[in-house]
């Protein structure tokens, strides 16, 4: 433990160079570090005043420093400084510790000597300084010999960055004819090097391209004009190349360049100028008003609003009123238009002056007279053969709808304006009068009624009348004639709709049952006024009355209160409607008033399910349920019927039945089938059903039906006589031959490869047969085991037929 005097003595013993080094180092430490140190010293002073026994451990001892600057981009790893405590006597009893920014990876400290070394090259633009903390620890006691203290290692700048322009590209514009020294633009470059260290970041600007028109301020980069009266019409755009160098432009520095695009904006320093002193145009006399006669152009070297101009016609007001001139906003041309119709026979040539004047003027560059120019305009009218011209452009006439046929409606008139004055004939365009209601006199244009008119069918007729010259060209023109058909009272009024009034059983006398209105196709000038009344009868209607409301409506009012459905369900009420025409017309309509058992709200169902339910005395819900059940049963029945029909069709497709004629019971119906001969004899089997369905022959179906009836009758007759006569009988033999010929010639019967025994074949037949298997070209030989075999006859070849035609 030491006293305050001993501590003071140690402070005085510090060498002067050490004190200066400490002062130099702390002069570079930020204010925050110094403030921390001041705070520490103040705390020590406070503890000294309080007599703290551990005060000697907080006293700041002297530090010995070397330089604390590191050059950037230096690849050499070297010692940049040293920290050392006064208590360090070279016995390596002090261990030095380094912490803070970059400690361990950028910087390291020798724990014995306190030397600080770099571990890699540094970049000032990446990090300009590092704040570290140093500490001295006694190796024996592991107690700090010195309190922890901060210091700064700065990275010293070198010129390793190229200047760079900001906000590129540079585009600027100035007015033409601007004075010298006008500011064009300012270019700005930056250098990442340290502007506080040497000239590494000291920049200077110069012009590489653009002289003598432009110059640049070396330090600020402001570009100004250096050429007077630059003309946009001569050159509109300039490219100025500006260079920037660091190191104040000295050798060894870096440089960069940029381009500034400078455009000259237009000012009104040019006036309009016509290229010709005379413009000549020609126009036919039949040209429509608004036709473009021609275009003329005054040149102006300016652009935009400075080139806008207006054209006017001067010198002859009377002639210029026939034509007008307008400015095309896109091309700035003067467009001459026809303002009035032309007539070659009246005037054939027009001469006038056209003037072009700038819309915007600037007297700083030109006088007022320089902003206008004049030229002469000559227009020649060309003669053409013109069609007839109607005296009036449109005609409008009126005719009553009861006008008689032949009534004159009006007359049209046209003339030939040419000097020849050709005759004209009139006609009505059939497309405008398809019903041929009117006709026209071809010589004088008088239009008359040709058919009866009906305003209610068509109240306006738009008729097109054509006037045509009788010359070789046959020029024509047309005019529209509007004919209005005037109304007369020729239609009776009637009720507005089919009213179906009803009266509830609880209606009281005086209540309104139905409101009535009427319609009339006529249209009187004063408007419609209808009168409603009942038929004039001897007795007053005891049930209802009609009240005319004097506003084209009427009300049906009940006159008593005893209406019931038991007494009567319907009442008939005739209503008379009369109009106010001259003469007045009227009509009578009979209304059926039904007596209804109304709902509580006064509603009366007039039809449908609700009315049916009401009439049957059942509720609506019950009736609807019954209808739903009925519809469901019907749908199920239809579905089952369709399923059964589908199954029947499938069965019919799988089985083809052979229909046979109905023969008497005494006739044997055994059928023998002749198969392939095996074992030296013919095999006998029952006839099988054909596998192929036969086609129908609808045209011969009726003939076959009749023929089968005749065959059936003949067979029956022969059977009755077969017991009396044998097969040698002429009648029996002729019957068999007829049937055989009929079977061979019929193309609508199926082939028969089976044999049927139709009847008794004779008492003495030696195996005689009716088969037709060998009656044609079939080469089938059946061995007959009996004596004197008879040849087999073929019935018919295979032809398609219906199923009903397969059996006789």
Secondary structure, 3 states (H helix, E strand, C coil): CCCHHHHHHHHHCCCHHHHHHHHHHHHHCCHHHHHHHHHHHHHHHHHHHHCCCCHHHCCCCCECCCCCEEECCCCCCCEEEECCECCCCCCCCEEEEEEECCECCCEEECCCCCEEEECCCCCCCCCCEEEEEEEEEECCCCCEEEEEEEEEEEEECCCCCCCEECCCCEEEEEECCCCCCCEEEECCEECCCCCCCCCCCCCEEEEEECCCCEEECCCCCEEEECCCCCCCCCCCEEEEEEEEECHHHCCCCCEEEEEEEEEEECCCCCCCEECCCEEEEEEECCCCCCCEEEEECEECCCCHHHHCEEEEEECCHHHHCCEEEEECCCCCCEEEEECCCCCCCCCCEEEEEEEEEECCCCCCCCCHHHHEEEEEEEEEEECCCCCCEECCCEEEEEEECCCCCCCEEEECCEECCCCCCCCEEEEECCCCCCCCCEEECCCCCEEEECCCCCCCCCCEEEEEEEEEECCCCCCEEEEEEEEEEECCCCCCCEECCCCCCEEECCCCCCCEEEEEEEECCCCCCCCCCCEEECCCCCCCCCCEEEEECCCCEEEEEECCCCCCCCCCCEEEEEEEEECCCCCCCEEEEEEEEEEECCCCCCCCCCCHHHHHHHHHCCCHHHHHHHHHHHHHHHHHHHHHHHHHHHHHHHHHHHCCCCCCCCCCCCCCCCEEEECCCECCECCEEECCCCCCCCCCCCCCHHHHHHHHHHHHHHHHHHHHHHCCCCCCCHHHHHHHHHHHHHHHHCCCCCCCCEEECCCCCCCCCCCCCCCCCCCCCCCCCCCCCCCCCCCCCCCCCCCCCCHHHCCC
